[in-house]
Amino acid sequence: MTAASELKLTAGRAFRLGFQQAVSLWPATVMVFAVRSVQSLADFAVAIAVLPSLLTHPDAPLGAGIGTSITVWIFTQVSAAIFIGGSLRQGAERMRGLPVGGLLSHAAAAAPRSLSYLFWSSVVQVLRFGWSVLAFTAAGLAYLRSLVTGIGGPASAAAIALALTIALPVALLGLIWIEVALVRSVIRDQGYLGSLLEAVTAMRTRLGTLVWLTLLSGGIAWVATSSISGIFSLTGAALSSAWQLTLAQRVSVSVLSAFVVSLFELTRLHAFGALTLDVLAVAPIEPLPVPMAEVVVTALPVGEPPG
């Protein structure tokens, strides 16, 4: 596959393919949604269990609650990454025109790549976060110094504005980089570090398309989750103000938001997979044209004319 073949796939078609994959390969979507819901429900459960003890005993230790939250978070992150890897392998088989295997077998095969993604993507995100903290700290201290001394005010304000301007694109490009590397690592069954290096070339070739897909999927998910939260808030305020109903609303919003986020996260990753593969000629998830049947009529034997 060449770069020219990748350029055949438009961003809109890649998004449609990604959404079709996320919906049609629903077992993986449901499993990712399930583990994300477990994380949301565990957060509520830990808060409900810890809050009464804090109110009655302010000096009560929080180690058990914090440890439970961290354990559940690690479990859900690992499980979600494994099921996402299995879904990506299934999607690659379908886009290649091959029979699609079971989710569990693909998830097990992709598990090493998914776990490597979790580790190295965490390293990348920690480095990015550390850079952001250092940049904002330096700019903030310079601004405070300028307020005290009255020297260098415009320069320090410009430094803060520059840090804000750079931080958002860096965060977006960092997310795209680690996700494109995950897709390439799983689909091509190669090491994640090598995929990180290849992802730089892929981003240079299709940066606009990758940014558009990320913003579109994230924007739709944000609008949907905000709408869900707003609808539940309006209906809840009209029905009752009891804390039980408020808690039920929060849990419902959290679970539904987890479903929306999982669906469009898989949509984005499958769209990245479509950009990785040359799917224009072998994408059976779209209706293929059916050729016209050629009707052949066998001639009947002609009898001899009557004498």
TORZASE-220062 format. One record per residue (C-alpha): x, y, z. Coordinates in Angstrom, 3 decimals. Layout:
<nodes>
<node><px>X</px><py>Y</py><pz>Z</pz></node>
...
</nodes>
This chain:
<nodes>
<node><px>0.000</px><py>0.000</py><pz>0.000</pz></node>
<node><px>1.336</px><py>3.366</py><pz>-0.982</pz></node>
<node><px>0.615</px><py>6.817</py><pz>0.225</pz></node>
<node><px>-1.192</px><py>7.521</py><pz>-3.007</pz></node>
<node><px>-3.634</px><py>4.710</py><pz>-2.312</pz></node>
<node><px>-4.345</px><py>6.140</py><pz>1.151</pz></node>
<node><px>-5.173</px><py>9.503</py><pz>-0.377</pz></node>
<node><px>-8.076</px><py>7.962</py><pz>-2.311</pz></node>
<node><px>-10.186</px><py>7.748</py><pz>0.829</pz></node>
<node><px>-11.925</px><py>11.014</py><pz>1.718</pz></node>
<node><px>-12.563</px><py>12.116</py><pz>5.277</pz></node>
<node><px>-16.334</px><py>11.853</py><pz>4.920</pz></node>
<node><px>-16.172</px><py>8.325</py><pz>3.553</pz></node>
<node><px>-13.706</px><py>7.314</py><pz>6.267</pz></node>
<node><px>-16.075</px><py>8.623</py><pz>8.945</pz></node>
<node><px>-19.018</px><py>6.736</py><pz>7.447</pz></node>
<node><px>-16.969</px><py>3.543</py><pz>7.279</pz></node>
<node><px>-15.865</px><py>4.039</py><pz>10.876</pz></node>
<node><px>-19.418</px><py>4.550</py><pz>12.094</pz></node>
<node><px>-20.656</px><py>1.517</py><pz>10.168</pz></node>
<node><px>-17.909</px><py>-0.577</py><pz>11.686</pz></node>
<node><px>-18.623</px><py>0.638</py><pz>15.228</pz></node>
<node><px>-22.330</px><py>-0.143</py><pz>14.840</pz></node>
<node><px>-22.112</px><py>-3.429</py><pz>12.940</pz></node>
<node><px>-19.333</px><py>-4.799</py><pz>15.177</pz></node>
<node><px>-21.621</px><py>-4.126</py><pz>18.116</pz></node>
<node><px>-20.275</px><py>-6.756</py><pz>20.563</pz></node>
<node><px>-17.018</px><py>-4.820</py><pz>20.906</pz></node>
<node><px>-18.876</px><py>-1.521</py><pz>21.246</pz></node>
<node><px>-21.099</px><py>-3.009</py><pz>23.943</pz></node>
<node><px>-18.116</px><py>-4.424</py><pz>25.842</pz></node>
<node><px>-16.234</px><py>-1.114</py><pz>25.755</pz></node>
<node><px>-19.401</px><py>0.644</py><pz>26.901</pz></node>
<node><px>-19.864</px><py>-1.925</py><pz>29.680</pz></node>
<node><px>-16.401</px><py>-1.461</py><pz>31.168</pz></node>
<node><px>-16.673</px><py>2.324</py><pz>30.913</pz></node>
<node><px>-20.041</px><py>2.115</py><pz>32.688</pz></node>
<node><px>-18.446</px><py>0.010</py><pz>35.421</pz></node>
<node><px>-15.932</px><py>2.786</py><pz>35.967</pz></node>
<node><px>-18.672</px><py>5.418</py><pz>36.205</pz></node>
<node><px>-20.794</px><py>3.333</py><pz>38.564</pz></node>
<node><px>-17.762</px><py>2.514</py><pz>40.713</pz></node>
<node><px>-17.000</px><py>6.217</py><pz>41.094</pz></node>
<node><px>-20.522</px><py>6.843</py><pz>42.364</pz></node>
<node><px>-20.391</px><py>3.798</py><pz>44.647</pz></node>
<node><px>-17.079</px><py>4.831</py><pz>46.187</pz></node>
<node><px>-18.324</px><py>8.379</py><pz>46.728</pz></node>
<node><px>-21.519</px><py>7.133</py><pz>48.375</pz></node>
<node><px>-19.554</px><py>4.745</py><pz>50.603</pz></node>
<node><px>-16.874</px><py>7.240</py><pz>51.626</pz></node>
<node><px>-18.932</px><py>10.422</py><pz>52.060</pz></node>
<node><px>-20.946</px><py>9.354</py><pz>55.153</pz></node>
<node><px>-17.809</px><py>8.273</py><pz>56.995</pz></node>
<node><px>-16.148</px><py>11.606</py><pz>56.217</pz></node>
<node><px>-19.145</px><py>13.503</py><pz>57.533</pz></node>
<node><px>-19.225</px><py>11.542</py><pz>60.797</pz></node>
<node><px>-15.467</px><py>11.029</py><pz>61.152</pz></node>
<node><px>-13.510</px><py>13.793</py><pz>59.352</pz></node>
<node><px>-10.217</px><py>12.149</py><pz>60.266</pz></node>
<node><px>-11.207</px><py>8.793</py><pz>58.736</pz></node>
<node><px>-8.591</px><py>7.391</py><pz>56.326</pz></node>
<node><px>-9.378</px><py>7.543</py><pz>52.609</pz></node>
<node><px>-6.923</px><py>4.859</py><pz>51.559</pz></node>
<node><px>-9.548</px><py>2.170</py><pz>50.921</pz></node>
<node><px>-11.694</px><py>4.410</py><pz>48.728</pz></node>
<node><px>-8.753</px><py>5.761</py><pz>46.771</pz></node>
<node><px>-7.309</px><py>2.270</py><pz>46.329</pz></node>
<node><px>-10.647</px><py>0.947</py><pz>45.087</pz></node>
<node><px>-11.005</px><py>3.785</py><pz>42.606</pz></node>
<node><px>-7.498</px><py>3.268</py><pz>41.240</pz></node>
<node><px>-8.004</px><py>-0.505</py><pz>40.956</pz></node>
<node><px>-11.290</px><py>-0.110</py><pz>39.091</pz></node>
<node><px>-9.772</px><py>2.550</py><pz>36.832</pz></node>
<node><px>-6.845</px><py>0.300</py><pz>35.881</pz></node>
<node><px>-9.169</px><py>-2.660</py><pz>35.270</pz></node>
<node><px>-11.500</px><py>-0.664</py><pz>33.038</pz></node>
<node><px>-8.669</px><py>0.934</py><pz>31.066</pz></node>
<node><px>-7.009</px><py>-2.423</py><pz>30.403</pz></node>
<node><px>-10.293</px><py>-4.134</py><pz>29.503</pz></node>
<node><px>-11.390</px><py>-1.323</py><pz>27.200</pz></node>
<node><px>-8.038</px><py>-1.289</py><pz>25.399</pz></node>
<node><px>-8.160</px><py>-5.060</py><pz>24.853</pz></node>
<node><px>-11.694</px><py>-4.977</py><pz>23.424</pz></node>
<node><px>-10.808</px><py>-1.986</py><pz>21.245</pz></node>
<node><px>-7.874</px><py>-3.939</py><pz>19.834</pz></node>
<node><px>-10.163</px><py>-6.873</py><pz>19.062</pz></node>
<node><px>-12.643</px><py>-4.577</py><pz>17.330</pz></node>
<node><px>-9.876</px><py>-3.033</py><pz>15.208</pz></node>
<node><px>-8.720</px><py>-6.472</py><pz>14.076</pz></node>
<node><px>-12.283</px><py>-7.416</py><pz>13.176</pz></node>
<node><px>-12.717</px><py>-4.193</py><pz>11.247</pz></node>
<node><px>-9.470</px><py>-4.756</py><pz>9.351</pz></node>
<node><px>-10.604</px><py>-8.236</py><pz>8.301</pz></node>
<node><px>-13.928</px><py>-6.899</py><pz>7.097</pz></node>
<node><px>-12.350</px><py>-4.055</py><pz>5.134</pz></node>
<node><px>-9.957</px><py>-6.531</py><pz>3.534</pz></node>
<node><px>-12.913</px><py>-8.631</py><pz>2.441</pz></node>
<node><px>-12.018</px><py>-11.546</py><pz>4.738</pz></node>
<node><px>-14.333</px><py>-13.533</py><pz>7.044</pz></node>
<node><px>-14.662</px><py>-11.781</py><pz>10.402</pz></node>
<node><px>-13.600</px><py>-13.884</py><pz>13.380</pz></node>
<node><px>-14.891</px><py>-13.770</py><pz>16.943</pz></node>
<node><px>-14.287</px><py>-10.822</py><pz>19.228</pz></node>
<node><px>-12.644</px><py>-12.781</py><pz>22.042</pz></node>
<node><px>-10.082</px><py>-14.455</py><pz>19.784</pz></node>
<node><px>-9.180</px><py>-11.143</py><pz>18.153</pz></node>
<node><px>-9.054</px><py>-9.382</py><pz>21.510</pz></node>
<node><px>-6.659</px><py>-12.019</py><pz>22.832</pz></node>
<node><px>-4.466</px><py>-11.712</py><pz>19.728</pz></node>
<node><px>-4.393</px><py>-7.916</py><pz>19.977</pz></node>
<node><px>-3.858</px><py>-7.855</py><pz>23.757</pz></node>
<node><px>-0.035</px><py>-7.405</py><pz>23.615</pz></node>
<node><px>-0.411</px><py>-4.448</py><pz>21.232</pz></node>
<node><px>-3.224</px><py>-2.947</py><pz>23.305</pz></node>
<node><px>-1.274</px><py>-3.215</py><pz>26.560</pz></node>
<node><px>1.805</px><py>-1.743</py><pz>24.911</pz></node>
<node><px>-0.393</px><py>1.115</py><pz>23.721</pz></node>
<node><px>-1.607</px><py>1.726</py><pz>27.267</pz></node>
<node><px>1.935</px><py>1.926</py><pz>28.606</pz></node>
<node><px>3.585</px><py>4.049</py><pz>25.937</pz></node>
<node><px>0.597</px><py>6.321</py><pz>25.398</pz></node>
<node><px>0.605</px><py>6.989</py><pz>29.143</pz></node>
<node><px>4.282</px><py>7.925</py><pz>28.891</pz></node>
<node><px>3.539</px><py>10.296</py><pz>25.999</pz></node>
<node><px>0.622</px><py>11.873</py><pz>27.840</pz></node>
<node><px>2.674</px><py>12.304</py><pz>31.041</pz></node>
<node><px>5.419</px><py>14.028</py><pz>29.055</pz></node>
<node><px>2.882</px><py>16.282</py><pz>27.365</pz></node>
<node><px>1.212</px><py>17.094</py><pz>30.687</pz></node>
<node><px>4.573</px><py>17.769</py><pz>32.303</pz></node>
<node><px>5.493</px><py>20.160</py><pz>29.504</pz></node>
<node><px>2.161</px><py>21.967</py><pz>29.908</pz></node>
<node><px>2.626</px><py>22.274</py><pz>33.670</pz></node>
<node><px>6.157</px><py>23.632</py><pz>33.289</pz></node>
<node><px>5.118</px><py>26.077</py><pz>30.563</pz></node>
<node><px>2.141</px><py>27.436</py><pz>32.515</pz></node>
<node><px>4.126</px><py>27.549</py><pz>35.750</pz></node>
<node><px>6.948</px><py>29.521</py><pz>34.170</pz></node>
<node><px>4.549</px><py>31.891</py><pz>32.413</pz></node>
<node><px>2.440</px><py>32.313</py><pz>35.555</pz></node>
<node><px>5.448</px><py>33.053</py><pz>37.763</pz></node>
<node><px>6.723</px><py>35.565</py><pz>35.246</pz></node>
<node><px>3.325</px><py>37.247</py><pz>35.187</pz></node>
<node><px>3.160</px><py>37.404</py><pz>39.004</pz></node>
<node><px>6.668</px><py>38.847</py><pz>39.085</pz></node>
<node><px>5.617</px><py>41.498</py><pz>36.571</pz></node>
<node><px>2.618</px><py>42.413</py><pz>38.753</pz></node>
<node><px>4.873</px><py>42.836</py><pz>41.788</pz></node>
<node><px>7.734</px><py>44.681</py><pz>40.119</pz></node>
<node><px>5.826</px><py>46.352</py><pz>37.296</pz></node>
<node><px>8.417</px><py>45.164</py><pz>34.779</pz></node>
<node><px>7.800</px><py>42.864</py><pz>31.858</pz></node>
<node><px>4.024</px><py>42.824</py><pz>32.047</pz></node>
<node><px>3.294</px><py>42.648</py><pz>28.296</pz></node>
<node><px>5.942</px><py>39.985</py><pz>27.751</pz></node>
<node><px>4.641</px><py>37.747</py><pz>30.558</pz></node>
<node><px>1.040</px><py>38.164</py><pz>29.382</pz></node>
<node><px>2.125</px><py>37.225</py><pz>25.869</pz></node>
<node><px>3.902</px><py>34.172</py><pz>27.300</pz></node>
<node><px>0.686</px><py>32.990</py><pz>28.983</pz></node>
<node><px>-1.279</px><py>33.531</py><pz>25.767</pz></node>
<node><px>1.376</px><py>31.629</py><pz>23.802</pz></node>
<node><px>1.301</px><py>28.751</py><pz>26.263</pz></node>
<node><px>-2.494</px><py>28.537</py><pz>25.959</pz></node>
<node><px>-2.301</px><py>28.726</py><pz>22.190</pz></node>
<node><px>0.262</px><py>25.936</py><pz>21.948</pz></node>
<node><px>-1.163</px><py>23.659</py><pz>24.647</pz></node>
<node><px>-4.448</px><py>22.885</py><pz>22.876</pz></node>
<node><px>-2.953</px><py>21.897</py><pz>19.484</pz></node>
<node><px>-0.266</px><py>19.860</py><pz>21.255</pz></node>
<node><px>-2.926</px><py>17.964</py><pz>23.206</pz></node>
<node><px>-4.925</px><py>17.304</py><pz>20.012</pz></node>
<node><px>-1.882</px><py>16.172</py><pz>18.024</pz></node>
<node><px>-0.735</px><py>13.994</py><pz>20.925</pz></node>
<node><px>-4.097</px><py>12.223</py><pz>21.007</pz></node>
<node><px>-4.061</px><py>11.670</py><pz>17.244</pz></node>
<node><px>-0.476</px><py>10.409</py><pz>17.345</pz></node>
<node><px>-1.020</px><py>7.718</py><pz>19.966</pz></node>
<node><px>-4.336</px><py>6.577</py><pz>18.440</pz></node>
<node><px>-2.976</px><py>6.346</py><pz>14.897</pz></node>
<node><px>-0.066</px><py>4.345</py><pz>16.299</pz></node>
<node><px>-2.525</px><py>2.014</py><pz>18.079</pz></node>
<node><px>-4.462</px><py>1.413</py><pz>14.869</pz></node>
<node><px>-1.317</px><py>0.690</py><pz>12.864</pz></node>
<node><px>0.115</px><py>-1.526</py><pz>15.573</pz></node>
<node><px>-3.017</px><py>-3.673</py><pz>15.850</pz></node>
<node><px>-3.887</px><py>-3.876</py><pz>12.154</pz></node>
<node><px>-0.323</px><py>-4.570</py><pz>10.997</pz></node>
<node><px>0.524</px><py>-6.653</py><pz>14.080</pz></node>
<node><px>3.756</px><py>-4.825</py><pz>14.799</pz></node>
<node><px>5.370</px><py>-3.215</py><pz>17.815</pz></node>
<node><px>3.845</px><py>-0.059</py><pz>19.201</pz></node>
<node><px>7.104</px><py>1.906</py><pz>19.262</pz></node>
<node><px>7.640</px><py>1.238</py><pz>15.564</pz></node>
<node><px>4.044</px><py>2.244</py><pz>14.929</pz></node>
<node><px>4.651</px><py>5.520</py><pz>16.759</pz></node>
<node><px>7.405</px><py>6.331</py><pz>14.293</pz></node>
<node><px>5.248</px><py>5.339</py><pz>11.323</pz></node>
<node><px>2.367</px><py>7.394</py><pz>12.681</pz></node>
<node><px>4.462</px><py>10.540</py><pz>12.229</pz></node>
<node><px>4.593</px><py>9.883</py><pz>8.485</pz></node>
<node><px>0.878</px><py>9.087</py><pz>8.392</pz></node>
<node><px>0.074</px><py>12.311</py><pz>10.202</pz></node>
<node><px>2.230</px><py>14.305</py><pz>7.843</pz></node>
<node><px>0.387</px><py>12.788</py><pz>4.868</pz></node>
<node><px>-3.189</px><py>13.004</py><pz>6.171</pz></node>
<node><px>-2.984</px><py>15.520</py><pz>9.020</pz></node>
<node><px>-6.015</px><py>17.530</py><pz>7.916</pz></node>
<node><px>-8.155</px><py>14.412</py><pz>7.571</pz></node>
<node><px>-7.060</px><py>13.048</py><pz>10.940</pz></node>
<node><px>-7.750</px><py>16.354</py><pz>12.693</pz></node>
<node><px>-11.147</px><py>16.626</py><pz>10.993</pz></node>
<node><px>-12.131</px><py>13.097</py><pz>12.049</pz></node>
<node><px>-11.007</px><py>13.708</py><pz>15.630</pz></node>
<node><px>-12.851</px><py>17.003</py><pz>15.944</pz></node>
<node><px>-15.982</px><py>15.643</py><pz>14.273</pz></node>
<node><px>-16.230</px><py>12.527</py><pz>16.446</pz></node>
<node><px>-15.379</px><py>14.448</py><pz>19.595</pz></node>
<node><px>-17.782</px><py>17.257</py><pz>18.720</pz></node>
<node><px>-20.705</px><py>14.911</py><pz>18.076</pz></node>
<node><px>-20.007</px><py>13.062</py><pz>21.322</pz></node>
<node><px>-19.818</px><py>16.352</py><pz>23.246</pz></node>
<node><px>-23.087</px><py>17.638</py><pz>21.777</pz></node>
<node><px>-24.835</px><py>14.327</py><pz>22.500</pz></node>
<node><px>-23.606</px><py>14.085</py><pz>26.098</pz></node>
<node><px>-24.445</px><py>17.740</py><pz>26.750</pz></node>
<node><px>-27.937</px><py>17.202</py><pz>25.340</pz></node>
<node><px>-28.446</px><py>14.121</py><pz>27.521</pz></node>
<node><px>-27.333</px><py>16.018</py><pz>30.612</pz></node>
<node><px>-29.563</px><py>18.987</py><pz>29.786</pz></node>
<node><px>-32.632</px><py>16.824</py><pz>29.134</pz></node>
<node><px>-32.218</px><py>14.927</py><pz>32.398</pz></node>
<node><px>-31.652</px><py>18.149</py><pz>34.325</pz></node>
<node><px>-34.827</px><py>19.748</py><pz>32.954</pz></node>
<node><px>-37.002</px><py>16.693</py><pz>33.475</pz></node>
<node><px>-35.574</px><py>16.083</py><pz>36.949</pz></node>
<node><px>-36.182</px><py>19.649</py><pz>38.074</pz></node>
<node><px>-39.770</px><py>19.397</py><pz>36.869</pz></node>
<node><px>-40.438</px><py>16.084</py><pz>38.647</pz></node>
<node><px>-38.791</px><py>16.287</py><pz>42.043</pz></node>
<node><px>-35.806</px><py>17.646</py><pz>43.908</pz></node>
<node><px>-35.235</px><py>14.579</py><pz>46.125</pz></node>
<node><px>-31.632</px><py>13.488</py><pz>46.401</pz></node>
<node><px>-32.520</px><py>9.937</py><pz>45.329</pz></node>
<node><px>-33.855</px><py>11.211</py><pz>42.013</pz></node>
<node><px>-30.858</px><py>13.486</py><pz>41.584</pz></node>
<node><px>-28.506</px><py>10.574</py><pz>42.159</pz></node>
<node><px>-30.457</px><py>8.401</py><pz>39.696</pz></node>
<node><px>-30.225</px><py>11.190</py><pz>37.121</pz></node>
<node><px>-26.476</px><py>11.512</py><pz>37.587</pz></node>
<node><px>-26.002</px><py>7.768</py><pz>37.210</pz></node>
<node><px>-28.214</px><py>7.643</py><pz>34.104</pz></node>
<node><px>-26.406</px><py>10.569</py><pz>32.492</pz></node>
<node><px>-23.043</px><py>9.003</py><pz>33.279</pz></node>
<node><px>-24.016</px><py>5.628</py><pz>31.783</pz></node>
<node><px>-25.588</px><py>7.098</py><pz>28.635</pz></node>
<node><px>-22.599</px><py>9.406</py><pz>28.175</pz></node>
<node><px>-20.283</px><py>6.402</py><pz>28.456</pz></node>
<node><px>-22.205</px><py>4.735</py><pz>25.606</pz></node>
<node><px>-21.995</px><py>7.810</py><pz>23.367</pz></node>
<node><px>-18.289</px><py>8.317</py><pz>24.072</pz></node>
<node><px>-17.522</px><py>4.631</py><pz>23.438</pz></node>
<node><px>-19.470</px><py>4.611</py><pz>20.159</pz></node>
<node><px>-17.734</px><py>7.641</py><pz>18.698</pz></node>
<node><px>-14.333</px><py>6.650</py><pz>20.050</pz></node>
<node><px>-14.611</px><py>3.388</py><pz>18.095</pz></node>
<node><px>-15.957</px><py>5.349</py><pz>15.121</pz></node>
<node><px>-12.832</px><py>7.502</py><pz>15.119</pz></node>
<node><px>-10.460</px><py>4.542</py><pz>15.515</pz></node>
<node><px>-12.152</px><py>2.543</py><pz>12.757</pz></node>
<node><px>-11.983</px><py>5.620</py><pz>10.534</pz></node>
<node><px>-8.237</px><py>5.765</py><pz>11.229</pz></node>
<node><px>-8.116</px><py>2.094</py><pz>10.299</pz></node>
<node><px>-9.908</px><py>2.834</py><pz>7.041</pz></node>
<node><px>-7.266</px><py>5.433</py><pz>6.248</pz></node>
<node><px>-4.574</px><py>2.873</py><pz>7.002</pz></node>
<node><px>-5.991</px><py>0.316</py><pz>4.587</pz></node>
<node><px>-6.854</px><py>0.660</py><pz>0.935</pz></node>
<node><px>-10.539</px><py>-0.063</py><pz>1.436</pz></node>
<node><px>-12.010</px><py>1.517</py><pz>-1.648</pz></node>
<node><px>-11.969</px><py>-1.723</py><pz>-3.630</pz></node>
<node><px>-12.572</px><py>-4.248</py><pz>-0.834</pz></node>
<node><px>-15.069</px><py>-2.688</py><pz>1.576</pz></node>
<node><px>-17.985</px><py>-5.151</py><pz>1.704</pz></node>
<node><px>-19.797</px><py>-3.177</py><pz>4.393</pz></node>
<node><px>-21.235</px><py>-1.018</py><pz>1.640</pz></node>
<node><px>-23.619</px><py>-2.479</py><pz>-0.962</pz></node>
<node><px>-21.751</px><py>-3.742</py><pz>-3.969</pz></node>
<node><px>-23.203</px><py>-3.215</py><pz>-7.461</pz></node>
<node><px>-24.985</px><py>-6.301</py><pz>-8.754</pz></node>
<node><px>-24.246</px><py>-7.027</py><pz>-12.433</pz></node>
<node><px>-27.119</px><py>-7.556</py><pz>-14.812</pz></node>
<node><px>-27.918</px><py>-11.200</py><pz>-15.313</pz></node>
<node><px>-27.266</px><py>-12.469</py><pz>-18.808</pz></node>
<node><px>-30.224</px><py>-14.520</py><pz>-19.962</pz></node>
<node><px>-29.369</px><py>-17.402</py><pz>-22.280</pz></node>
<node><px>-32.239</px><py>-19.243</py><pz>-23.940</pz></node>
<node><px>-31.466</px><py>-22.655</py><pz>-25.378</pz></node>
<node><px>-32.886</px><py>-23.074</py><pz>-28.801</pz></node>
<node><px>-35.472</px><py>-25.823</py><pz>-29.147</pz></node>
<node><px>-35.040</px><py>-28.409</py><pz>-31.882</pz></node>
<node><px>-36.984</px><py>-27.616</py><pz>-34.980</pz></node>
<node><px>-39.024</px><py>-30.482</py><pz>-36.315</pz></node>
<node><px>-39.172</px><py>-31.392</py><pz>-40.004</pz></node>
<node><px>-41.942</px><py>-29.712</py><pz>-41.934</pz></node>
<node><px>-44.946</px><py>-31.947</py><pz>-42.622</pz></node>
<node><px>-44.685</px><py>-33.787</py><pz>-45.874</pz></node>
</nodes>
